Amino acid sequence: MDRPPPDAEFDVIARITSRVSAGLLPLGPGDDAAILASGAVWTTDMLVQDTHFDGRLSPADIAYKAVAANVSDLAAMGAAPQAMLLSLGLPDADGAWVDSFADGLAEACHRWRVALVGGDTVRAAVVIVNIAMGGHCVARPMTRKGAREGDALWVTGTLGVAGRAWQEPHPPEASLAAWRRPDPPLDAALALARWGRVTAAMDLSDGLATDLRRLTVASGVGASVDVDAIPGGSGDVVWTGGEDYELLFTTGPSDDPRPHVEATGRRATRIGTMTGAVGDSGWPTPAWTHFAGAA
Amino acid sequence: MDRPPPDAEFDVIARITSRVSAGLLPLGPGDDAAILASGAVWTTDMLVQDTHFDGRLSPADIAYKAVAANVSDLAAMGAAPQAMLLSLGLPDADGAWVDSFADGLAEACHRWRVALVGGDTVRAAVVIVNIAMGGHCVARPMTRKGAREGDALWVTGTLGVAGRAWQEPHPPEASLAAWRRPDPPLDAALALARWGRVTAAMDLSDGLATDLRRLTVASGVGASVDVDAIPGGSGDVVWTGGEDYELLFTTGPSDDPRPHVEATGRRATRIGTMTGAVGDSGWPTPAWTHFAGAA
């Protein structure tokens, strides 16, 4: 499999948004989801065979993952999912494949209380799954932009579990399970949004190294990470594994989000402190990540 | 190129929707777009290289077509576009390709006054463009379901022009131009929605034979078509060409929509009358179209 390098993704987005004026949006591209003038929040996520999944995922897993990735984006902004549109590209009309896919889709829709309201199906050389999902914020939206010097840096859950599924040749079954069925902390994220003391938040989809840098760049601060505190250990996979679908967030220095997160059955762990200057943070940067023009 | 057979598309949708309960939606899958409880209207459309386009389309054309296809879906329901999400799959990060694509996107966004508010970019073996677009109805939504026996059947514009671009080995330049840059009758559709006398409407994306059958099935009526009246002639391409992106609609027997359509610079032509029974209509059905369970 061939995951897209984050720098290339950034470049494509920058090239497009620099040419397309986006007059309507209060928030716009660059956060996990877009907030429309109506107050609705929308996000979209595309999974492509051989890039995002291979034969180790069943059709039901693929559908479940696609829904979960969008739920994760909405959760990171403090938005509850409501409706989604599915575009499905298939090499052929294989009834058993479609039935399995639909079962995974139904399971995920039930899990996160989101309705499939429309879609498109096309023929394609590989399996393509695109979901666009809309929801509504339960409180003031959380974004990547509000972290301040001195704020505490937190993550939910355990990092690096799903990442081992595609980084290691013989990953443990627990890693495969986490990779097949992501469990974004929707309830914890909504609880944090209602609490109102989160200063910045985003979901961890591309790995801590990449996503933390995005948060610091968006907020205009740096971050000092206590490597020994990271839930999941200090191995490279917690930094670069990706697909954690956990929440990375900041609070005021003395705020304690743990009761709100733990009430939903998830753990929150403080892993560092935000610092004054972007780029002084000293956490590892994988060789394949270079943010042209961002640092 | 290999356009997906409509019957296979129907089967996939039926298999999925039969397994996924969709509790929230007042309208739901099956019309051109979905109307959410909030009153927002959303649609999505996926274009895949080698299925929907080939080297005769520039990156700018591909972007423009993708926006147009979604605008056409919203227009058919009487909805004005507002915002869209773009998912883009690319084999590599080719700056010139992306710049051309962005220019076509910007042109289309300006043409139909719609803002790009978010998206996703991924690596894929072929170019994949998915747009999800939201808007709002300017009046009571138009749907496929309201046509009654005796109603007049109308189309906007001229049929079969774009279809010749991919059905013929050496199509005229006007066909290539229409195929590259679809011009859905948004203003005419909104004028018809405000007029309030349209009983059923849908956009013509898969060809008159396929789409008219969908409208009759949705409304539970038949249709008798005056073949000589079809704007574009009586050749097979007006029935099966597809990609017309014109509006197919019905009105009461003595209503005249032409002033409303013509005020927007588009033509409306009466091509037939709705009849009492589904399936008695006698218009040609291409061999590749068989609607399992629908007729």
Interface residues (C-beta under 8 A of the other chain):
Chain A: D2 R3 P4 A8 E9 D11 V12 I13 R15 I16 T17 S18 R19 V20 S21 A22 G23 L24 L25 L27 G28 P29 D31 A33 A34 L36 A37 S38 A40 W42 T43 T44 D45 M46 L47 V48 D50 T51 H52 Q82 A83 L85 L86 S87 L88 G89 L90 A93 G95 V98 D99 F101 A102 D103 L105 A106 C109 H110 A115 L116 V117 G118 G119 D120 T121 V122 R123 A124 A125 V126 I128 N130 A132 G134
Chain B: D2 R3 P4 A8 E9 D11 V12 I13 R15 I16 T17 S18 R19 V20 S21 A22 G23 L24 L25 L27 G28 P29 D31 A33 A34 L36 A37 S38 A40 W42 T43 T44 D45 M46 L47 V48 D50 T51 H52 Q82 A83 L85 L86 S87 L88 G89 L90 A93 G95 V98 D99 F101 A102 D103 L105 A106 C109 H110 A115 L116 V117 G118 G119 D120 T121 V122 R123 A124 A125 V126 I128 N130 A132 G134
